[in-house]
Amino acid sequence: MSRLIRKRLPAALLALAMLSPAAATAASPPVPRLLSRLALGGPGGWDYLAFDAPSRRLFVSRGDRVLVIDVDAGKQIGTIAGTAGVHGIALADDLQRGFVSDGRSDSVTVFDLASLQTVATITGTGRNPDAILYDSASHHVLTFNGRSTSASVIDPAKNTVVGSIALPGKPEFAVADGAGHVYVNIEDKSELVQLDSLHGKLLQTWPLTPCASPSGLALDHPHHRLFSVCDNRTMAVLDARDGHHVADVPIGDGPDGVVFDAAEAMIYSANGESGTLTAVHEDDPDHYRVTATIPTQVSARTLTLDPKLHRLYLSAAQLGATRQANGRRTIEPDSFAVLTVGRP
């Protein structure tokens, strides 16, 4: 080794040692954590949440109403009433309309996104409309009807049901790719189906085994990857083009919601029975790894994403020791809250 190299080597090693912590920090950002609880109280159960990025409003299903939250102010600013058995909320910013699936009345409530006033009630969906979405490719709203094993197609220009698609089993959550395809988990068959939203028909049915009882569903559109979270502590990853099985990732107990943060290549599963979020990094479209298990609260099983601040919002409440007639644990009075998870 030359004298010049011997002189420069210690300095180079020192510089490398000084740079390594910064590089490590850049490669591994801080793990998200529970930041706050917004106490909302009131009676009733809950299901899905939806986040409207343009208005920075959070829509929270709550029994027979939808609560509207200004996330930046950290307060409730409105209520959409008359949504008996509400499950989901679909937002169509290009129409300035929101759509709520009213499970108990087999109908959809239509509201104005700016004023939050109800403008129509659409009847004639299948029985117990659960998941709901607005498909930008067809400009239709679709409800996924748990007791009818079908999807109802709604024309929002006419506020009427214009079609129905038979499904092979009980549908759970659904996602659209914006290019004419809608994907739906079939809970009781452990399957995932692909629909043609432009022509209103079923295209493909794909098995999700070993996934059992799939619920939440998310999509990485650029990489054609679907993420189904399942009751047996498994997230199944499928190729959205041909349905082939890509990977299985371990998650927590009792998931009901999953989101994909495209900017950070992160998938988050809300595990209601574990009271955790499983954070999964997409290293590339074929490889996934769990990066953190984030404590939330038992019962926090559904979630939505604020893509600007990379924050997650979850509904939760304190559960009692006794059980209701349907087997679910009772809810402690006035304990309902929205949790915010993110980086400080």
C-alpha positions in Angstrom: 0.0 0.0 0.0 1.4 3.4 -1.0 2.1 6.1 1.6 -0.5 8.3 -0.1 -3.2 5.7 0.3 -2.2 5.1 4.0 -2.5 8.8 4.7 -5.9 9.1 3.0 -7.5 5.8 4.3 -8.2 7.0 7.9 -9.9 10.2 6.7 -12.0 8.2 4.2 -13.1 5.8 6.9 -13.9 8.6 9.2 -16.0 10.3 6.5 -17.8 7.1 5.8 -18.6 6.6 9.5 -20.0 10.1 9.7 -22.2 9.6 6.7 -23.5 6.2 7.6 -26.1 7.3 10.2 -27.5 9.9 7.8 -27.7 7.4 5.0 -29.4 4.9 7.3 -31.9 7.5 8.4 -32.7 8.4 4.8 -33.2 4.7 4.0 -35.3 4.0 7.1 -37.7 6.8 7.9 -39.2 6.9 11.4 -41.9 4.3 12.0 -45.5 5.8 12.1 -47.1 5.8 15.5 -50.4 6.7 17.1 -50.6 10.5 17.1 -54.0 11.4 18.4 -57.5 10.3 19.3 -60.5 12.5 18.3 -63.3 11.7 20.7 -66.6 11.7 18.9 -68.9 9.6 21.2 -72.4 8.8 20.3 -74.3 5.5 19.8 -74.0 3.0 17.0 -71.5 0.8 15.2 -69.2 1.7 12.3 -67.6 0.4 9.1 -65.6 2.1 6.4 -64.0 5.6 6.3 -63.3 7.7 3.2 -60.9 10.6 2.8 -61.5 13.4 0.4 -58.1 14.9 -0.5 -59.3 18.2 -2.2 -61.4 19.3 0.8 -59.2 17.5 3.4 -62.4 16.1 4.9 -62.8 12.6 6.5 -66.1 10.8 6.2 -66.8 8.3 8.9 -69.6 5.7 8.8 -71.5 5.6 12.1 -74.6 3.4 12.4 -77.4 5.6 10.8 -75.3 8.6 9.9 -72.0 9.8 8.4 -69.7 12.0 10.5 -67.7 14.6 8.6 -64.3 15.6 10.0 -62.0 18.5 9.2 -58.7 16.7 9.7 -56.6 19.8 9.8 -58.8 21.5 12.4 -59.3 18.2 14.3 -63.0 18.6 14.7 -66.4 17.4 13.4 -67.9 19.9 11.0 -71.1 18.1 9.8 -73.3 15.1 9.8 -75.1 13.3 6.9 -78.2 11.8 8.5 -80.7 9.2 7.3 -78.1 6.5 6.3 -79.5 3.5 8.1 -77.0 0.7 8.4 -74.3 2.7 6.6 -71.3 0.7 5.4 -69.3 2.7 2.9 -68.8 6.1 1.4 -67.8 6.7 -2.2 -66.6 10.1 -3.3 -66.8 11.5 -6.9 -64.9 14.8 -6.9 -65.5 15.3 -10.6 -69.3 15.2 -9.9 -69.1 17.0 -6.6 -71.1 14.2 -5.1 -70.8 11.6 -2.4 -72.6 8.3 -2.2 -73.4 6.3 1.0 -74.5 2.6 1.0 -77.5 2.3 3.4 -77.4 -1.4 4.3 -80.7 -1.6 6.2 -82.8 0.2 3.6 -81.2 -1.3 0.4 -80.6 2.2 -0.9 -77.9 4.8 -1.5 -77.9 8.3 -0.1 -76.5 11.0 -2.5 -75.0 14.2 -1.0 -73.4 17.3 -2.2 -69.7 17.4 -1.4 -69.5 21.1 -0.7 -72.7 21.6 1.3 -73.0 18.1 2.7 -76.7 18.3 2.0 -78.6 15.2 0.8 -79.7 15.6 -2.8 -81.3 12.2 -3.6 -82.0 8.7 -2.3 -81.5 5.9 -4.8 -83.6 2.8 -4.1 -83.5 -0.6 -5.8 -80.0 -1.9 -5.1 -79.5 -5.5 -4.0 -80.0 -6.5 -0.4 -77.6 -5.0 2.1 -75.4 -2.9 0.0 -72.0 -2.9 1.7 -68.9 -1.7 -0.1 -69.5 1.1 -2.6 -67.2 2.8 -5.1 -67.2 5.4 -7.9 -65.6 4.1 -11.1 -64.0 7.0 -13.0 -63.8 4.9 -16.2 -67.5 4.2 -16.6 -68.7 7.2 -14.4 -70.9 4.7 -12.6 -71.3 4.0 -8.9 -71.3 0.3 -7.9 -72.6 -1.2 -4.7 -71.7 -4.6 -3.5 -74.6 -6.4 -1.9 -73.9 -8.8 0.8 -77.2 -10.7 0.9 -77.9 -10.6 -2.8 -74.4 -11.8 -3.9 -74.4 -9.1 -6.6 -73.2 -5.7 -7.6 -75.7 -2.9 -8.5 -74.7 -0.4 -11.2 -75.9 3.2 -10.6 -75.9 6.0 -13.2 -75.2 9.1 -11.0 -76.4 11.4 -13.7 -79.9 9.9 -13.3 -79.6 8.7 -9.7 -81.0 5.3 -10.7 -79.9 1.7 -10.7 -79.2 0.7 -14.4 -77.8 -2.8 -14.0 -76.8 -5.7 -11.9 -73.8 -8.1 -12.0 -74.2 -11.6 -10.4 -71.2 -12.5 -8.2 -70.1 -16.0 -7.1 -70.5 -15.3 -3.4 -70.7 -12.6 -0.7 -68.8 -9.5 -1.8 -66.6 -7.5 0.6 -64.4 -4.6 -0.3 -63.8 -3.5 -3.9 -61.3 -1.3 -5.8 -61.2 0.2 -9.3 -58.2 0.7 -11.5 -59.6 3.7 -13.4 -59.2 1.8 -16.7 -62.4 -0.2 -16.8 -61.7 -3.0 -14.2 -63.1 -3.4 -10.8 -61.8 -6.0 -8.3 -63.9 -7.5 -5.5 -63.1 -9.8 -2.6 -65.6 -12.7 -2.3 -65.6 -13.4 1.5 -67.3 -16.7 1.8 -65.4 -18.4 -1.1 -61.9 -17.0 -0.5 -61.9 -15.6 -4.1 -61.3 -12.4 -5.9 -63.2 -11.4 -9.0 -62.4 -9.0 -11.8 -65.3 -7.1 -13.4 -65.6 -5.2 -16.6 -67.0 -1.9 -15.4 -67.6 -0.5 -18.9 -69.9 -3.4 -19.9 -71.1 -4.5 -16.5 -70.0 -8.1 -16.5 -67.9 -10.6 -14.6 -64.6 -11.3 -16.3 -62.5 -13.6 -14.0 -62.7 -15.4 -10.7 -59.4 -16.1 -9.0 -58.6 -18.2 -5.9 -57.1 -16.5 -2.9 -56.1 -19.7 -0.9 -54.5 -20.0 1.5 -56.2 -16.7 2.4 -59.4 -17.3 4.4 -62.4 -14.9 4.5 -60.9 -11.9 2.6 -62.2 -8.5 3.6 -60.1 -5.4 2.8 -58.6 -4.8 -0.6 -56.1 -2.3 -2.0 -54.4 -1.8 -5.4 -51.0 -0.8 -6.6 -52.1 0.3 -10.0 -48.7 1.0 -11.7 -47.4 -2.5 -10.7 -50.7 -4.3 -11.1 -50.7 -5.7 -7.6 -53.8 -6.5 -5.5 -53.6 -6.8 -1.7 -56.3 -8.8 0.1 -56.3 -9.0 3.9 -57.7 -12.2 5.4 -58.9 -13.6 8.7 -56.1 -16.2 9.0 -53.4 -13.5 9.6 -52.5 -13.4 6.0 -52.3 -10.8 3.3 -52.5 -12.3 -0.2 -50.8 -10.5 -3.1 -52.2 -11.2 -6.6 -51.3 -9.9 -10.1 -54.3 -7.8 -11.3 -53.8 -8.8 -14.9 -54.1 -12.5 -14.7 -54.7 -13.3 -11.0 -51.6 -15.3 -10.4 -50.4 -15.6 -6.8 -47.4 -13.4 -6.1 -46.8 -13.5 -2.3 -48.3 -14.1 1.2 -47.4 -11.7 4.0 -48.1 -12.2 7.7 -50.4 -9.6 9.4 -52.4 -9.4 12.6 -55.8 -10.8 13.8 -59.1 -9.5 12.6 -58.2 -7.3 9.6 -61.0 -5.5 7.8 -59.2 -2.7 5.9 -56.0 -2.2 4.0 -54.5 0.8 2.1 -51.6 1.3 -0.2 -49.5 4.5 0.1 -48.0 4.7 -3.4 -45.5 7.5 -2.7 -43.8 5.4 0.0 -44.5 1.9 -1.4 -46.2 0.9 1.9 -49.2 -1.3 2.6 -51.0 -1.0 5.9 -53.4 -3.6 7.3 -55.7 -2.6 10.1 -56.0 -5.6 12.5 -59.0 -5.0 14.8 -58.6 -8.0 17.1 -54.9 -7.5 17.6 -55.2 -3.7 18.0 -52.4 -3.1 15.5 -51.4 -2.0 12.1 -49.1 -4.2 10.1 -46.7 -2.0 7.9 -45.5 -3.8 4.8 -42.9 -2.4 2.4 -43.1 -3.3 -1.3 -39.4 -3.8 -2.1 -40.4 -4.5 -5.7 -43.6 -5.9 -7.2 -42.7 -9.5 -6.3 -41.1 -9.0 -2.8 -42.7 -7.7 0.4 -41.5 -7.4 4.0 -43.1 -6.4 7.3 -41.3 -3.3 8.6 -43.3 -2.6 11.7 -46.2 -3.6 13.9 -47.8 -0.4 15.1 -50.1 -0.4 18.2 -53.5 1.2 17.7 -56.5 0.0 19.6 -58.5 -3.2 19.8 -61.5 -2.7 17.5 -59.6 -0.4 15.0 -60.3 -2.6 12.0 -61.0 -0.2 9.1 -58.9 2.7 7.8 -58.3 5.2 5.1 -55.2 7.2 3.9 -54.3 10.9 3.7 -51.8 10.6 0.8 -50.5 14.2 1.3 -49.4 13.7 4.9 -49.1 9.9 4.8 -51.4 9.6 7.7 -53.9 6.9 8.5 -57.3 7.4 10.1 -59.0 4.5 11.9 -62.4 4.2 13.7 -62.4 2.5 17.1 -64.2 2.3 20.4 -63.7 0.7 23.8 -65.3 -2.8 23.9 -67.2 -4.1 26.8 -67.0 -7.5 28.5 -70.4 -8.8 27.3 -71.5 -9.7 23.8 -74.4 -8.6 21.6 -76.9 -11.0 20.0 -74.7 -11.1 16.9 -71.7 -12.3 18.9 -69.9 -9.0 18.8 -68.7 -7.4 22.0 -70.7 -4.5 23.4 -69.4 -1.0 23.0 -68.7 1.2 26.0 -71.0 4.3 25.8 -69.5 7.4 24.2 -66.1 5.8 23.7 -66.1 6.1 19.9 -63.1 7.9 18.4 -61.1 8.4 15.2 -57.4 7.5 15.6 -54.7 9.2 13.6 -51.5 7.3 12.9 -48.5 8.9 11.2 -45.1 10.5 11.7 -44.9 13.6 14.0 
